[in-house]
């Protein structure tokens, strides 16, 4: 995960940060790896009250104001782009 300081903070979740994904009702539900989860939690803790843009696999995923710690290791992306849906394909868990 990389962070930079232009127009707020930007976090890029790379392939090493993603354990699995599910697409349900048009949203992407991500389960992060332990390292991805701890990096996102540390970024949130260090930037309470700041605007953060989260990119997933190089695609814009969501922008949010950090108002509390993020320790769950999960992330929900509502209304993802078609490009992000395509990029997340290798991580999708198929339910039977």
Buried (B, 14 or more C-beta within 10 A) or exposed (E): BEBEEEEEBBBBBBEEBBBEBBBEEEEBBBBBBEEBBBBBBBBBEEBEEBEBBBBBBEBBBBEEEBEEEBEEBEBEBEEBEEEBBEBBEEBEEEEE
